[in-house]
Amino acid sequence: MDLDQMVQQSDPAKTLDSLLEAGTIAGAEPGQDVDGVSTTKYTVDVDFDRAMEQSGMSGELDQLPVDFEVDTIPVSVWIDERDLPLRVDVDMTEAIAQAAAQAEGSPMADMFDTAVISMKYYDWGAPVTVEAPPADQVEEATVN
């Protein structure tokens, strides 16, 4: 994964675009509450292979000692009335369970029943203050 791909993954709009490109909306539930805000919860079935290709991680997956046979990844997205995401849940339970089952002697299989990555977004449009860190806290890095 290159730096540009990493930056795009941190952009919520790009994340939603990628989900829609790699997946299919399977359902919508209006009137769902997220931190006191009314939203519509969308359930998206994301094609695992396509999502990995879009994220630039298909090459990294090929190097792992496990073979993922996951067709879709369930993703839930809560969108407010301004069409802004307030929460995104990515359910990686099946993929992690497969990896754990294939990793001989791994205690990972017994560590959890679910594996959900949950991201919350808030204070959309609020003013922010950004300051450069002190020079002694900055280093150069090369990303290949």
N, CA, C and O atoms as a GROMACS GRO file, in nm:
protein
  576
    1MET      N    1   0.085  -0.117   0.000
    1MET     CA    2   0.000   0.000   0.000
    1MET      C    3   0.089   0.123   0.000
    1MET      O    4   0.181   0.134   0.081
    2ASP      N    5   0.062   0.217  -0.092
    2ASP     CA    6   0.145   0.337  -0.095
    2ASP      C    7   0.083   0.447  -0.010
    2ASP      O    8  -0.030   0.435   0.038
    3LEU      N    9   0.158   0.556   0.008
    3LEU     CA   10   0.115   0.666   0.094
    3LEU      C   11  -0.016   0.727   0.047
    3LEU      O   12  -0.102   0.760   0.129
    4ASP      N   13  -0.032   0.743  -0.084
    4ASP     CA   14  -0.155   0.801  -0.137
    4ASP      C   15  -0.276   0.716  -0.101
    4ASP      O   16  -0.381   0.769  -0.064
    5GLN      N   17  -0.262   0.584  -0.109
    5GLN     CA   18  -0.372   0.495  -0.072
    5GLN      C   19  -0.403   0.506   0.077
    5GLN      O   20  -0.520   0.502   0.116
    6MET      N   21  -0.300   0.520   0.159
    6MET     CA   22  -0.322   0.535   0.303
    6MET      C   23  -0.398   0.663   0.334
    6MET      O   24  -0.488   0.664   0.418
    7VAL      N   25  -0.362   0.772   0.266
    7VAL     CA   26  -0.430   0.899   0.287
    7VAL      C   27  -0.576   0.889   0.243
    7VAL      O   28  -0.665   0.937   0.312
    8GLN      N   29  -0.601   0.827   0.128
    8GLN     CA   30  -0.738   0.814   0.080
    8GLN      C   31  -0.823   0.730   0.173
    8GLN      O   32  -0.942   0.756   0.187
    9GLN      N   33  -0.764   0.629   0.238
    9GLN     CA   34  -0.840   0.546   0.330
    9GLN      C   35  -0.882   0.623   0.454
    9GLN      O   36  -0.977   0.583   0.521
   10SER      N   37  -0.813   0.732   0.486
   10SER     CA   38  -0.850   0.810   0.603
   10SER      C   39  -0.955   0.916   0.570
   10SER      O   40  -1.002   0.985   0.661
   11ASP      N   41  -0.993   0.928   0.445
   11ASP     CA   42  -1.095   1.023   0.402
   11ASP      C   43  -1.230   0.952   0.402
   11ASP      O   44  -1.251   0.860   0.322
   12PRO      N   45  -1.323   0.992   0.491
   12PRO     CA   46  -1.453   0.924   0.498
   12PRO      C   47  -1.528   0.921   0.366
   12PRO      O   48  -1.594   0.821   0.335
   13ALA      N   49  -1.520   1.027   0.286
   13ALA     CA   50  -1.590   1.028   0.158
   13ALA      C   51  -1.533   0.921   0.065
   13ALA      O   52  -1.608   0.851  -0.003
   14LYS      N   53  -1.400   0.909   0.062
   14LYS     CA   54  -1.336   0.807  -0.021
   14LYS      C   55  -1.371   0.667   0.029
   14LYS      O   56  -1.391   0.575  -0.050
   15THR      N   57  -1.378   0.653   0.162
   15THR     CA   58  -1.414   0.524   0.220
   15THR      C   59  -1.553   0.482   0.173
   15THR      O   60  -1.573   0.368   0.133
   16LEU      N   61  -1.649   0.575   0.179
   16LEU     CA   62  -1.785   0.544   0.135
   16LEU      C   63  -1.790   0.513  -0.014
   16LEU      O   64  -1.858   0.420  -0.056
   17ASP      N   65  -1.717   0.590  -0.094
   17ASP     CA   66  -1.712   0.563  -0.238
   17ASP      C   67  -1.657   0.423  -0.265
   17ASP      O   68  -1.710   0.350  -0.349
   18SER      N   69  -1.552   0.386  -0.194
   18SER     CA   70  -1.491   0.254  -0.212
   18SER      C   71  -1.587   0.143  -0.173
   18SER      O   72  -1.595   0.040  -0.240
   19LEU      N   73  -1.661   0.164  -0.063
   19LEU     CA   74  -1.759   0.064  -0.021
   19LEU      C   75  -1.864   0.042  -0.129
   19LEU      O   76  -1.900  -0.072  -0.159
   20LEU      N   77  -1.913   0.151  -0.186
   20LEU     CA   78  -2.016   0.139  -0.288
   20LEU      C   79  -1.962   0.078  -0.417
   20LEU      O   80  -2.034   0.006  -0.486
   21GLU      N   81  -1.836   0.106  -0.450
   21GLU     CA   82  -1.775   0.048  -0.570
   21GLU      C   83  -1.752  -0.102  -0.554
   21GLU      O   84  -1.762  -0.177  -0.651
   22ALA      N   85  -1.720  -0.144  -0.433
   22ALA     CA   86  -1.687  -0.285  -0.409
   22ALA      C   87  -1.805  -0.364  -0.354
   22ALA      O   88  -1.794  -0.486  -0.337
   23GLY      N   89  -1.916  -0.297  -0.326
   23GLY     CA   90  -2.025  -0.368  -0.262
   23GLY      C   91  -2.162  -0.335  -0.316
   23GLY      O   92  -2.177  -0.260  -0.412
   24THR      N   93  -2.261  -0.395  -0.251
   24THR     CA   94  -2.400  -0.377  -0.287
   24THR      C   95  -2.478  -0.343  -0.162
   24THR      O   96  -2.463  -0.409  -0.059
   25ILE      N   97  -2.563  -0.240  -0.170
   25ILE     CA   98  -2.646  -0.205  -0.055
   25ILE      C   99  -2.750  -0.315  -0.038
   25ILE      O  100  -2.829  -0.343  -0.128
   26ALA      N  101  -2.750  -0.378   0.080
   26ALA     CA  102  -2.839  -0.490   0.107
   26ALA      C  103  -2.961  -0.448   0.188
   26ALA      O  104  -3.059  -0.522   0.195
   27GLY      N  105  -2.956  -0.330   0.249
   27GLY     CA  106  -3.070  -0.286   0.328
   27GLY      C  107  -3.051  -0.147   0.382
   27GLY      O  108  -2.939  -0.096   0.390
   28ALA      N  109  -3.163  -0.084   0.421
   28ALA     CA  110  -3.161   0.049   0.480
   28ALA      C  111  -3.263   0.053   0.594
   28ALA      O  112  -3.376   0.007   0.579
   29GLU      N  113  -3.221   0.108   0.708
   29GLU     CA  114  -3.307   0.119   0.825
   29GLU      C  115  -3.308   0.264   0.872
   29GLU      O  116  -3.218   0.305   0.945
   30PRO      N  117  -3.410   0.343   0.832
   30PRO     CA  118  -3.416   0.481   0.878
   30PRO      C  119  -3.448   0.488   1.027
   30PRO      O  120  -3.498   0.392   1.086
   31GLY      N  121  -3.419   0.604   1.088
   31GLY     CA  122  -3.454   0.625   1.228
   31GLY      C  123  -3.361   0.561   1.328
   31GLY      O  124  -3.400   0.541   1.444
   32GLN      N  125  -3.239   0.529   1.288
   32GLN     CA  126  -3.141   0.470   1.380
   32GLN      C  127  -3.064   0.582   1.450
   32GLN      O  128  -3.021   0.678   1.385
   33ASP      N  129  -3.046   0.570   1.580
   33ASP     CA  130  -2.980   0.672   1.661
   33ASP      C  131  -2.830   0.645   1.675
   33ASP      O  132  -2.790   0.533   1.708
   34VAL      N  133  -2.748   0.746   1.651
   34VAL     CA  134  -2.604   0.740   1.677
   34VAL      C  135  -2.570   0.863   1.761
   34VAL      O  136  -2.570   0.975   1.712
   35ASP      N  137  -2.540   0.840   1.887
   35ASP     CA  138  -2.503   0.948   1.979
   35ASP      C  139  -2.605   1.062   1.978
   35ASP      O  140  -2.569   1.180   1.977
   36GLY      N  141  -2.733   1.025   1.977
   36GLY     CA  142  -2.840   1.124   1.984
   36GLY      C  143  -2.879   1.186   1.851
   36GLY      O  144  -2.964   1.275   1.848
   37VAL      N  145  -2.819   1.141   1.742
   37VAL     CA  146  -2.849   1.194   1.609
   37VAL      C  147  -2.923   1.087   1.529
   37VAL      O  148  -2.880   0.971   1.525
   38SER      N  149  -3.033   1.126   1.466
   38SER     CA  150  -3.109   1.033   1.384
   38SER      C  151  -3.034   1.007   1.253
   38SER      O  152  -2.989   1.101   1.186
   39THR      N  153  -3.022   0.881   1.217
   39THR     CA  154  -2.950   0.841   1.096
   39THR      C  155  -3.027   0.733   1.023
   39THR      O  156  -3.125   0.680   1.074
   40THR      N  157  -2.981   0.703   0.904
   40THR     CA  158  -3.026   0.584   0.833
   40THR      C  159  -2.908   0.488   0.831
   40THR      O  160  -2.797   0.523   0.790
   41LYS      N  161  -2.933   0.366   0.877
   41LYS     CA  162  -2.829   0.263   0.878
   41LYS      C  163  -2.839   0.185   0.747
   41LYS      O  164  -2.943   0.127   0.716
   42TYR      N  165  -2.729   0.184   0.672
   42TYR     CA  166  -2.722   0.107   0.548
   42TYR      C  167  -2.635  -0.015   0.573
   42TYR      O  168  -2.528  -0.006   0.632
   43THR      N  169  -2.682  -0.129   0.526
   43THR     CA  170  -2.603  -0.252   0.531
   43THR      C  171  -2.550  -0.276   0.390
   43THR      O  172  -2.626  -0.279   0.293
   44VAL      N  173  -2.419  -0.294   0.380
   44VAL     CA  174  -2.354  -0.312   0.250
   44VAL      C  175  -2.278  -0.444   0.252
   44VAL      O  176  -2.200  -0.472   0.343
   45ASP      N  177  -2.302  -0.527   0.150
   45ASP     CA  178  -2.225  -0.650   0.132
   45ASP      C  179  -2.108  -0.617   0.039
   45ASP      O  180  -2.127  -0.596  -0.081
   46VAL      N  181  -1.988  -0.613   0.097
   46VAL     CA  182  -1.869  -0.572   0.021
   46VAL      C  183  -1.796  -0.696  -0.030
   46VAL      O  184  -1.765  -0.787   0.046
   47ASP      N  185  -1.768  -0.698  -0.160
   47ASP     CA  186  -1.692  -0.806  -0.221
   47ASP      C  187  -1.549  -0.801  -0.167
   47ASP      O  188  -1.478  -0.704  -0.189
   48PHE      N  189  -1.509  -0.907  -0.097
   48PHE     CA  190  -1.380  -0.910  -0.028
   48PHE      C  191  -1.263  -0.888  -0.124
   48PHE      O  192  -1.178  -0.803  -0.099
   49ASP      N  193  -1.259  -0.964  -0.233
   49ASP     CA  194  -1.147  -0.954  -0.328
   49ASP      C  195  -1.140  -0.815  -0.392
   49ASP      O  196  -1.033  -0.757  -0.407
   50ARG      N  197  -1.256  -0.763  -0.428
   50ARG     CA  198  -1.259  -0.631  -0.491
   50ARG      C  199  -1.214  -0.522  -0.393
   50ARG      O  200  -1.142  -0.430  -0.431
   51ALA      N  201  -1.256  -0.533  -0.268
   51ALA     CA  202  -1.215  -0.436  -0.166
   51ALA      C  203  -1.064  -0.441  -0.144
   51ALA      O  204  -1.001  -0.337  -0.127
   52MET      N  205  -1.008  -0.560  -0.143
   52MET     CA  206  -0.863  -0.574  -0.123
   52MET      C  207  -0.787  -0.513  -0.241
   52MET      O  208  -0.683  -0.450  -0.222
   53GLU      N  209  -0.839  -0.532  -0.362
   53GLU     CA  210  -0.776  -0.472  -0.480
   53GLU      C  211  -0.781  -0.320  -0.472
   53GLU      O  212  -0.681  -0.253  -0.498
   54GLN      N  213  -0.897  -0.265  -0.437
   54GLN     CA  214  -0.913  -0.120  -0.430
   54GLN      C  215  -0.823  -0.058  -0.323
   54GLN      O  216  -0.773   0.053  -0.340
   55SER      N  217  -0.803  -0.131  -0.213
   55SER     CA  218  -0.722  -0.076  -0.105
   55SER      C  219  -0.573  -0.095  -0.129
   55SER      O  220  -0.490  -0.044  -0.054
   56GLY      N  221  -0.539  -0.168  -0.235
   56GLY     CA  222  -0.399  -0.192  -0.265
   56GLY      C  223  -0.338  -0.301  -0.179
   56GLY      O  224  -0.216  -0.312  -0.169
   57MET      N  225  -0.423  -0.382  -0.115
   57MET     CA  226  -0.372  -0.484  -0.023
   57MET      C  227  -0.378  -0.625  -0.079
   57MET      O  228  -0.343  -0.720  -0.008
   58SER      N  229  -0.420  -0.643  -0.203
   58SER     CA  230  -0.429  -0.778  -0.256
   58SER      C  231  -0.292  -0.845  -0.261
   58SER      O  232  -0.281  -0.965  -0.239
   59GLY      N  233  -0.187  -0.768  -0.289
   59GLY     CA  234  -0.051  -0.823  -0.290
   59GLY      C  235  -0.006  -0.867  -0.152
   59GLY      O  236   0.059  -0.970  -0.138
   60GLU      N  237  -0.042  -0.787  -0.050
   60GLU     CA  238  -0.006  -0.823   0.087
   60GLU      C  239  -0.077  -0.951   0.130
   60GLU      O  240  -0.020  -1.033   0.201
   61LEU      N  241  -0.203  -0.967   0.086
   61LEU     CA  242  -0.277  -1.089   0.121
   61LEU      C  243  -0.212  -1.213   0.062
   61LEU      O  244  -0.209  -1.319   0.124
   62ASP      N  245  -0.159  -1.198  -0.060
   62ASP     CA  246  -0.094  -1.312  -0.126
   62ASP      C  247   0.029  -1.360  -0.049
   62ASP      O  248   0.069  -1.475  -0.063
   63GLN      N  249   0.088  -1.273   0.032
   63GLN     CA  250   0.209  -1.308   0.106
   63GLN      C  251   0.178  -1.372   0.242
   63GLN      O  252   0.269  -1.423   0.308
   64LEU      N  253   0.052  -1.369   0.283
   64LEU     CA  254   0.016  -1.428   0.413
   64LEU      C  255   0.014  -1.580   0.404
   64LEU      O  256  -0.013  -1.635   0.297
   65PRO      N  257   0.041  -1.647   0.516
   65PRO     CA  258   0.043  -1.793   0.515
   65PRO      C  259  -0.097  -1.855   0.526
   65PRO      O  260  -0.109  -1.974   0.558
   66VAL      N  261  -0.202  -1.777   0.502
   66VAL     CA  262  -0.339  -1.828   0.507
   66VAL      C  263  -0.408  -1.798   0.375
   66VAL      O  264  -0.369  -1.706   0.303
   67ASP      N  265  -0.511  -1.876   0.345
   67ASP     CA  266  -0.587  -1.858   0.222
   67ASP      C  267  -0.728  -1.814   0.259
   67ASP      O  268  -0.806  -1.894   0.311
   68PHE      N  269  -0.761  -1.688   0.231
   68PHE     CA  270  -0.894  -1.638   0.264
   68PHE      C  271  -0.994  -1.682   0.158
   68PHE      O  272  -0.973  -1.661   0.039
   69GLU      N  273  -1.101  -1.743   0.203
   69GLU     CA  274  -1.209  -1.783   0.113
   69GLU      C  275  -1.336  -1.710   0.154
   69GLU      O  276  -1.442  -1.771   0.170
   70VAL      N  277  -1.323  -1.580   0.171
   70VAL     CA  278  -1.434  -1.496   0.212
   70VAL      C  279  -1.492  -1.430   0.088
   70VAL      O  280  -1.420  -1.367   0.010
   71ASP      N  281  -1.623  -1.444   0.069
   71ASP     CA  282  -1.687  -1.380  -0.046
   71ASP      C  283  -1.719  -1.234  -0.018
   71ASP      O  284  -1.682  -1.145  -0.094
   72THR      N  285  -1.789  -1.211   0.094
   72THR     CA  286  -1.830  -1.075   0.126
   72THR      C  287  -1.798  -1.040   0.270
   72THR      O  288  -1.790  -1.126   0.358
   73ILE      N  289  -1.779  -0.911   0.292
   73ILE     CA  290  -1.759  -0.856   0.425
   73ILE      C  291  -1.880  -0.769   0.455
   73ILE      O  292  -1.908  -0.675   0.380
   74PRO      N  293  -1.954  -0.797   0.563
   74PRO     CA  294  -2.068  -0.712   0.598
   74PRO      C  295  -2.019  -0.579   0.657
   74PRO      O  296  -1.936  -0.576   0.748
   75VAL      N  297  -2.072  -0.471   0.603
   75VAL     CA  298  -2.038  -0.337   0.651
   75VAL      C  299  -2.168  -0.263   0.680
   75VAL      O  300  -2.263  -0.268   0.602
   76SER      N  301  -2.172  -0.195   0.794
   76SER     CA  302  -2.286  -0.111   0.828
   76SER      C  303  -2.240   0.034   0.832
   76SER      O  304  -2.134   0.065   0.888
   77VAL      N  305  -2.319   0.122   0.770
   77VAL     CA  306  -2.286   0.264   0.763
   77VAL      C  307  -2.407   0.344   0.808
   77VAL      O  308  -2.517   0.326   0.757
   78TRP      N  309  -2.386   0.434   0.905
   78TRP     CA  310  -2.494   0.519   0.955
   78TRP      C  311  -2.473   0.658   0.896
   78TRP      O  312  -2.370   0.721   0.921
   79ILE      N  313  -2.571   0.709   0.819
   79ILE     CA  314  -2.562   0.837   0.750
   79ILE      C  315  -2.667   0.932   0.809
   79ILE      O  316  -2.783   0.895   0.826
   80ASP      N  317  -2.624   1.056   0.839
   80ASP     CA  318  -2.719   1.152   0.896
   80ASP      C  319  -2.795   1.225   0.786
   80ASP      O  320  -2.778   1.196   0.668
   81GLU      N  321  -2.881   1.321   0.826
   81GLU     CA  322  -2.965   1.392   0.729
   81GLU      C  323  -2.885   1.481   0.634
   81GLU      O  324  -2.938   1.524   0.532
   82ARG      N  325  -2.758   1.510   0.667
   82ARG     CA  326  -2.672   1.589   0.578
   82ARG      C  327  -2.590   1.499   0.485
   82ARG      O  328  -2.501   1.546   0.414
   83ASP      N  329  -2.621   1.370   0.486
   83ASP     CA  330  -2.549   1.269   0.407
   83ASP      C  331  -2.405   1.254   0.452
   83ASP      O  332  -2.317   1.224   0.371
   84LEU      N  333  -2.380   1.274   0.581
   84LEU     CA  334  -2.247   1.255   0.638
   84LEU      C  335  -2.244   1.126   0.720
   84LEU      O  336  -2.339   1.097   0.792
   85PRO      N  337  -2.137   1.050   0.708
   85PRO     CA  338  -2.127   0.927   0.789
   85PRO      C  339  -2.099   0.962   0.935
   85PRO      O  340  -2.015   1.046   0.965
   86LEU      N  341  -2.172   0.895   1.026
   86LEU     CA  342  -2.146   0.912   1.168
   86LEU      C  343  -2.080   0.789   1.227
   86LEU      O  344  -2.012   0.796   1.329
   87ARG      N  345  -2.100   0.675   1.162
   87ARG     CA  346  -2.041   0.551   1.212
   87ARG      C  347  -2.028   0.453   1.096
   87ARG      O  348  -2.113   0.447   1.007
   88VAL      N  349  -1.919   0.376   1.098
   88VAL     CA  350  -1.897   0.268   1.001
   88VAL      C  351  -1.847   0.148   1.078
   88VAL      O  352  -1.748   0.157   1.150
   89ASP      N  353  -1.914   0.034   1.063
   89ASP     CA  354  -1.870  -0.092   1.124
   89ASP      C  355  -1.835  -0.191   1.013
   89ASP      O  356  -1.916  -0.215   0.923
   90VAL      N  357  -1.715  -0.248   1.020
   90VAL     CA  358  -1.670  -0.348   0.923
   90VAL      C  359  -1.656  -0.479   0.999
   90VAL      O  360  -1.572  -0.490   1.089
   91ASP      N  361  -1.737  -0.578   0.963
   91ASP     CA  362  -1.738  -0.706   1.034
   91ASP      C  363  -1.638  -0.803   0.970
   91ASP      O  364  -1.665  -0.864   0.867
   92MET      N  365  -1.522  -0.816   1.035
   92MET     CA  366  -1.414  -0.902   0.985
   92MET      C  367  -1.414  -1.040   1.052
   92MET      O  368  -1.317  -1.114   1.040
   93THR      N  369  -1.522  -1.074   1.121
   93THR     CA  370  -1.528  -1.198   1.199
   93THR      C  371  -1.495  -1.321   1.114
   93THR      O  372  -1.412  -1.403   1.154
   94GLU      N  373  -1.558  -1.334   0.997
   94GLU     CA  374  -1.536  -1.453   0.915
   94GLU      C  375  -1.391  -1.461   0.866
   94GLU      O  376  -1.330  -1.568   0.869
   95ALA      N  377  -1.336  -1.349   0.821
   95ALA     CA  378  -1.197  -1.348   0.771
   95ALA      C  379  -1.099  -1.383   0.882
   95ALA      O  380  -1.006  -1.462   0.860
   96ILE      N  381  -1.118  -1.325   1.000
   96ILE     CA  382  -1.028  -1.352   1.112
   96ILE      C  383  -1.043  -1.496   1.159
   96ILE      O  384  -0.944  -1.561   1.194
   97ALA      N  385  -1.166  -1.547   1.160
   97ALA     CA  386  -1.188  -1.687   1.200
   97ALA      C  387  -1.117  -1.782   1.105
   97ALA      O  388  -1.059  -1.882   1.148
   98GLN      N  389  -1.122  -1.752   0.975
   98GLN     CA  390  -1.052  -1.836   0.877
   98GLN      C  391  -0.902  -1.832   0.899
   98GLN      O  392  -0.835  -1.935   0.895
   99ALA      N  393  -0.849  -1.713   0.922
   99ALA     CA  394  -0.705  -1.700   0.946
   99ALA      C  395  -0.664  -1.777   1.071
   99ALA      O  396  -0.562  -1.844   1.072
  100ALA      N  397  -0.744  -1.766   1.176
  100ALA     CA  398  -0.714  -1.835   1.301
  100ALA      C  399  -0.720  -1.986   1.284
  100ALA      O  400  -0.636  -2.059   1.338
  101ALA      N  401  -0.818  -2.034   1.209
  101ALA     CA  402  -0.833  -2.178   1.188
  101ALA      C  403  -0.717  -2.236   1.108
  101ALA      O  404  -0.680  -2.352   1.128
  102GLN      N  405  -0.659  -2.156   1.019
  102GLN     CA  406  -0.550  -2.204   0.936
  102GLN      C  407  -0.413  -2.189   1.001
  102GLN      O  408  -0.316  -2.251   0.958
  103ALA      N  409  -0.405  -2.107   1.105
  103ALA     CA  410  -0.277  -2.086   1.173
  103ALA      C  411  -0.262  -2.192   1.281
  103ALA      O  412  -0.318  -2.180   1.390
  104GLU      N  413  -0.187  -2.295   1.251
  104GLU     CA  414  -0.171  -2.407   1.343
  104GLU      C  415  -0.116  -2.362   1.478
  104GLU      O  416  -0.019  -2.287   1.485
  105GLY      N  417  -0.180  -2.410   1.582
  105GLY     CA  418  -0.134  -2.382   1.717
  105GLY      C  419  -0.158  -2.240   1.763
  105GLY      O  420  -0.110  -2.200   1.869
  106SER      N  421  -0.231  -2.163   1.685
  106SER     CA  422  -0.255  -2.023   1.721
  106SER      C  423  -0.364  -2.012   1.827
  106SER      O  424  -0.471  -2.073   1.813
  107PRO      N  425  -0.339  -1.935   1.933
  107PRO     CA  426  -0.443  -1.913   2.033
  107PRO      C  427  -0.548  -1.813   1.986
  107PRO      O  428  -0.645  -1.787   2.056
  108MET      N  429  -0.527  -1.758   1.866
  108MET     CA  430  -0.615  -1.654   1.814
  108MET      C  431  -0.761  -1.701   1.803
  108MET      O  432  -0.853  -1.622   1.823
  109ALA      N  433  -0.781  -1.828   1.770
  109ALA     CA  434  -0.916  -1.879   1.751
  109ALA      C  435  -1.000  -1.869   1.877
  109ALA      O  436  -1.122  -1.856   1.869
  110ASP      N  437  -0.937  -1.876   1.992
  110ASP     CA  438  -1.011  -1.872   2.118
  110ASP      C  439  -1.015  -1.732   2.180
  110ASP      O  440  -1.071  -1.715   2.288
  111MET      N  441  -0.958  -1.634   2.113
  111MET     CA  442  -0.947  -1.501   2.173
  111MET      C  443  -1.075  -1.419   2.164
  111MET      O  444  -1.099  -1.333   2.249
  112PHE      N  445  -1.157  -1.442   2.062
  112PHE     CA  446  -1.277  -1.360   2.046
  112PHE      C  447  -1.380  -1.434   1.962
  112PHE      O  448  -1.348  -1.525   1.886
  113ASP      N  449  -1.506  -1.390   1.978
  113ASP     CA  450  -1.614  -1.445   1.898
  113ASP      C  451  -1.645  -1.357   1.777
  113ASP      O  452  -1.694  -1.405   1.675
  114THR      N  453  -1.615  -1.228   1.790
  114THR     CA  454  -1.641  -1.135   1.681
  114THR      C  455  -1.520  -1.044   1.661
  114THR      O  456  -1.441  -1.022   1.753
  115ALA      N  457  -1.507  -0.993   1.540
  115ALA     CA  458  -1.401  -0.898   1.509
  115ALA      C  459  -1.462  -0.788   1.422
  115ALA      O  460  -1.475  -0.804   1.300
  116VAL      N  461  -1.500  -0.678   1.485
  116VAL     CA  462  -1.564  -0.568   1.415
  116VAL      C  463  -1.480  -0.442   1.432
  116VAL      O  464  -1.448  -0.402   1.543
  117ILE      N  465  -1.446  -0.381   1.320
  117ILE     CA  466  -1.376  -0.253   1.322
  117ILE      C  467  -1.484  -0.146   1.319
  117ILE      O  468  -1.564  -0.141   1.226
  118SER      N  469  -1.486  -0.061   1.421
  118SER     CA  470  -1.589   0.041   1.430
  118SER      C  471  -1.525   0.180   1.430
  118SER      O  472  -1.434   0.208   1.507
  119MET      N  473  -1.574   0.266   1.340
  119MET     CA  474  -1.522   0.403   1.330
  119MET      C  475  -1.637   0.500   1.351
  119MET      O  476  -1.744   0.484   1.294
  120LYS      N  477  -1.614   0.602   1.434
  120LYS     CA  478  -1.714   0.705   1.457
  120LYS      C  479  -1.662   0.839   1.408
  120LYS      O  480  -1.544   0.871   1.425
  121TYR      N  481  -1.750   0.916   1.347
  121TYR     CA  482  -1.717   1.050   1.298
  121TYR      C  483  -1.811   1.148   1.366
  121TYR      O  484  -1.931   1.122   1.377
  122TYR      N  485  -1.758   1.261   1.410
  122TYR     CA  486  -1.841   1.360   1.479
  122TYR      C  487  -1.783   1.499   1.462
  122TYR      O  488  -1.672   1.516   1.411
  123ASP      N  489  -1.858   1.597   1.503
  123ASP     CA  490  -1.820   1.739   1.493
  123ASP      C  491  -1.790   1.781   1.350
  123ASP      O  492  -1.698   1.859   1.325
  124TRP      N  493  -1.870   1.730   1.255
  124TRP     CA  494  -1.853   1.769   1.116
  124TRP      C  495  -1.868   1.920   1.103
  124TRP      O  496  -1.966   1.977   1.153
  125GLY      N  497  -1.775   1.985   1.037
  125GLY     CA  498  -1.782   2.128   1.012
  125GLY      C  499  -1.735   2.216   1.126
  125GLY      O  500  -1.732   2.338   1.112
  126ALA      N  501  -1.699   2.156   1.239
  126ALA     CA  502  -1.652   2.236   1.353
  126ALA      C  503  -1.514   2.293   1.321
  126ALA      O  504  -1.433   2.227   1.254
  127PRO      N  505  -1.486   2.414   1.367
  127PRO     CA  506  -1.353   2.471   1.342
  127PRO      C  507  -1.245   2.391   1.415
  127PRO      O  508  -1.266   2.340   1.525
  128VAL      N  509  -1.131   2.381   1.351
  128VAL     CA  510  -1.019   2.308   1.411
  128VAL      C  511  -0.894   2.395   1.408
  128VAL      O  512  -0.880   2.484   1.325
  129THR      N  513  -0.805   2.367   1.500
  129THR     CA  514  -0.677   2.435   1.504
  129THR      C  515  -0.569   2.332   1.478
  129THR      O  516  -0.560   2.231   1.549
  130VAL      N  517  -0.488   2.356   1.378
  130VAL     CA  518  -0.381   2.263   1.343
  130VAL      C  519  -0.249   2.338   1.354
  130VAL      O  520  -0.232   2.446   1.296
  131GLU      N  521  -0.156   2.281   1.428
  131GLU     CA  522  -0.024   2.341   1.443
  131GLU      C  523   0.083   2.239   1.410
  131GLU      O  524   0.070   2.121   1.442
  132ALA      N  525   0.187   2.285   1.345
  132ALA     CA  526   0.300   2.197   1.316
  132ALA      C  527   0.368   2.159   1.448
  132ALA      O  528   0.378   2.243   1.538
  133PRO      N  529   0.414   2.035   1.460
  133PRO     CA  530   0.485   1.996   1.582
  133PRO      C  531   0.622   2.064   1.588
  133PRO      O  532   0.673   2.111   1.487
  134PRO      N  533   0.680   2.070   1.707
  134PRO     CA  534   0.815   2.126   1.719
  134PRO      C  535   0.913   2.049   1.630
  134PRO      O  536   0.899   1.928   1.611
  135ALA      N  537   1.012   2.118   1.578
  135ALA     CA  538   1.109   2.058   1.485
  135ALA      C  539   1.178   1.936   1.543
  135ALA      O  540   1.211   1.843   1.469
  136ASP      N  541   1.200   1.933   1.676
  136ASP     CA  542   1.269   1.818   1.736
  136ASP      C  543   1.180   1.694   1.744
  136ASP      O  544   1.226   1.588   1.784
  137GLN      N  545   1.053   1.708   1.706
  137GLN     CA  546   0.962   1.594   1.706
  137GLN      C  547   0.927   1.548   1.565
  137GLN      O  548   0.836   1.468   1.546
  138VAL      N  549   0.999   1.599   1.467
  138VAL     CA  550   0.972   1.567   1.327
  138VAL      C  551   1.091   1.492   1.268
  138VAL      O  552   1.206   1.531   1.289
  139GLU      N  553   1.063   1.385   1.195
  139GLU     CA  554   1.166   1.310   1.126
  139GLU      C  555   1.121   1.284   0.984
  139GLU      O  556   1.001   1.284   0.955
  140GLU      N  557   1.216   1.261   0.896
  140GLU     CA  558   1.184   1.226   0.759
  140GLU      C  559   1.175   1.075   0.748
  140GLU      O  560   1.247   1.002   0.815
  141ALA      N  561   1.086   1.031   0.661
  141ALA     CA  562   1.070   0.888   0.636
  141ALA      C  563   1.052   0.866   0.488
  141ALA      O  564   0.998   0.951   0.417
  142THR      N  565   1.098   0.753   0.441
  142THR     CA  566   1.081   0.717   0.301
  142THR      C  567   0.980   0.605   0.293
  142THR      O  568   0.991   0.504   0.362
  143VAL      N  569   0.880   0.624   0.208
  143VAL     CA  570   0.777   0.524   0.189
  143VAL      C  571   0.793   0.468   0.048
  143VAL      O  572   0.791   0.543  -0.049
  144ASN      N  573   0.810   0.337   0.039
  144ASN     CA  574   0.827   0.274  -0.092
  144ASN      C  575   0.696   0.224  -0.145
  144ASN      O  576   0.691   0.168  -0.254
   0.00000   0.00000   0.00000
